[in-house]
Amino acid sequence: MTHSSIRQLKFFLPAAFALCCGIAKATDRPNIVILYADDLGYGDTGCYGATRVPTPNIDRLAKAGLRFTDAHCAASTCTPSRYTMLTGEYAFRKKGTGVLPGEAALIIEPGRTTMATVLHDAGYKTGIIGKWHLGLGRGGLDWNGDIKPGPLELGFDSCFLMPATGDRVPCVYVENHRVVGLDPSNPIKVSFSEYIGEEPTGKDHPELLRVQPSHGHDQTIVNGVSRIGYMSGGKAARWSDQDMADTYVKKAEEFITQNQATPFFLYFSTHDIHVPRQPHARFAGKSELGVRGDVIMEFDWCVGAILTALEQHGLAGNTLVILSSDNGPVVDDGYRDGSKEKLGDHHPAGPLRGGKYSIFEGGTRVPFIVRWPGRVKPGVSDALICQVDFPATFAALTGKDFNAKTSPDSQNILPALLGDSATGRTQLVEHSGGIALRQGAWKFIPKRPGVKRFAETNTEPGNDPDVQLYDLATDPGETKNVAAAHPDIVKEMAALLTAERAKAGDAL
């Protein structure tokens, strides 16, 4: 070999090695799939202790992944929880982020950072399938024309949506900017302030209902279920409640197939296990827990179908799967569907106090499982983490710079998420009407006037005329208020919470 050849080889080998490493780094960018349940409680699945409802797919995900015991959504109801997860900003900082009616305008400003823009800018194909409930359009929306701004203006390349919730009109799907299957000769009209059209309501015609409302939920009847709000028209476009899970899964399978050659992000946001609970015939009557158990089984089936789709395309090994819920559990949330009577010894929040609508841990501490084969070691983590951190963490995962200006509360928790560190956050704000503060194992709740229990949902909101302090290390069920015994900790955490509220505004 000549000296010239040796010199060329010395140049070529490092260059080739660098090229190979670059390719390896690119292909190491995992696909990301968020499997997001609605109202699934900490104690509602087998891997978190449930014994009376089978969840084999969630359990096998947990067995192959990292199961978190102290992971949180940011609020105890859906709109503020989802707003916070998408934007990286606590919802209490912005007015208008409470639970939205079905006709609400988009509450996230196009152009700001979201978890979808982070991944879109990193070269991912991004899609959302399922529940949205963050508003659409700019107000006074015409459901018969282009429906925007929406997810496509917030970093998603595609969307197939339930606009709000299953118990709110309009009961139609929106794909990208249009209602799916709309007949122009039967235009949609929606109102949350007055009766419109000529369709029967649950209040006036209970004999037409397949399930009776327990509180509210007595306005326009769609598919034998009375909803919140009034709707007319759009009959060809109306969804079938019993087919909803199948519809979402089919759309998710199509998304995975179409984008398998490039890194993708799928936010799969189910209706289950929210009301109205209308499972497919495959699941109806199959659970010991009644219809609420049936829809838990249906959600578990959705999880299995998505995991199978990843496996069939050879994508499971390089896909980061995150399973969680938007808030804690509720049993009676507006319909007399028998769930309360069938509950027995099942505890939807597990050992935790409270649930949906509650400032106690059961309101925001939710199932949270992470699987990335070959990268995340199976096990259990007690790290304190929160969905608010998705924007900053996904930026770190993909090696992108992160502009925290519009995501002031999002922190990079990647080491904890991947199991490299047992430590996540040191502090966390929990939101339910008012706010509370976690600092390590301490939980501080300021004085909260109001009723001790919501009669309609049988939920403890956490109201108390005195401040509350709990040591979750010894009392995870928040049964013993130790504020009087630790005045210094109360003073410190009260000051921290005041400072937190002042950081970027307070809309409470």
Steps between C-alpha positions, in 0.01 A plus 500: 500500500641842408540790737228677302262206548573492871427872528172448310408206725575705813259763370236255381465286813419780747265655245326168442480440875351844555247438222397168651468657843290776354266247343482311829410816687232583246342158514524506880240776504205298616149522376283632783151375578291642784210274597276738690197378691219720629412476872707185557586482870820400676338176618310407183752260340654171603855628515387765750312253717156448344374143531145514365556629148748335259753730330746255340639740239567781744653248737735360236601855409586559865688170527717597203538863606539741788194551720489827695336524842509881538422630150244772445283679255496869583131547584209290619279573199552454130534842333755651742688170515527475121581869460789462741632183336490651151650839588727444798319781683287443809138571407439704815716772345252566219134598508257292299669165553228338710286216366381628161162477329495324164482825303798671667769678303856364497670593828860440383646778288641384166872566485580412859705198603312174551617144537393454136701798366807371684480166321386642168803729498716195577383335178219285638169433329249601764140392541220506754214254501212520747385747761611864468295727733720805461267696275494554124485811286487857623144511632163482331617191312315385189519120519412474132814670369871501576558439871814686597720585671540168675761226540647556151591853608667369817761265355293199393522383138166321524208461735188289541306644789213487736468879535417504872372203703270206441230653714505836321374597158592513218513120472709493182860435404725771358781389270754771436279803428165338415218303659517140377207381285302822516206533261486867393122478469476422875722766660612483862389753758622498860397698807584483867273788596160422349298222341539483123348281231220253558679199644385345828685557825562264786317733734177490300523146361670265749315208340732531198819448702714189530653641820345758731692809617572534872581871488505735201561321170133534400510706182513382135471124457755339268504122456264454794723701737415851614796737497614836632400763247261524206569380148308475176598373156808302404314170529716319242814613684403397853722248669397164636599486867540123494735513199715788624790294636517297179493819293789653692707182486448469124616858452803438722594187304478702177719775647765250607497327161524826307785639710703190581796614290556820697503591870144566610310629800151365563285653772228236537235651727208268568146574612512204739438493787304829503121519500280410324635149537380324187737209431499290186300177523831310532548655843148573623421293806844339514624661821412433864494878548216568259527745215787698653702179512391420144646826367821444696525170311428686176780748570731208575406349164593829330840487670553144376397591145749788482780286644420229246511750214845612610617139522360406159695782336821419688482830688458390860873497574546865408176645631467680830151419628351705784169400656318734736170675579374857491375501860386277782190280511131570545220245521176697455578786263154569368328173406330229703689220325530263796871560558446617857295194587756261347808657660519267798851480645667654194679827583543709182763725661671210675641610839464869415243748625278691259462466125381712211412854621723457810816673623594183688749264336231289336417797278835522323710197591426267211628183332820571309697234314800545268629232264796528263652152449877492535512851643262512796568228755181336631419581859324743731590864564392723787626816326267800512416586138224683315355524150572876499860400431435335163602803284839553669565126535419423134734783397778341705421156360529620141799728558312822422543836666203585718349847525334508838342842451153360433556179697616648830409201714643219288818337631732248342433178692650270236735318742204408723273417205753253361584355839856639510423696816278429799440873538257703293353828611564649843177702491166473322187714495174305505186671369134443582302821538783636710857378513715296736873435519705183513856528625653159525266293714335806654159611370376849591142615437409860585170590665212414265144609582214286376320171543680192623346272239338552161167322532450433127835325440565391862845658478699673773629824344748549786337810646586592859494828695848416633824442313586136441839330505554133433810281513439273202798283588312364801145602409436464124125503563516852652314393812694699762543877474833575671504876435482586871805285570715657226441879494840567342427271205155657459655847495767398250260324262244780520771745394611270218143467372450876512820548300389235252170676441681826433743366241291549188157614611216336687154462350338332799 
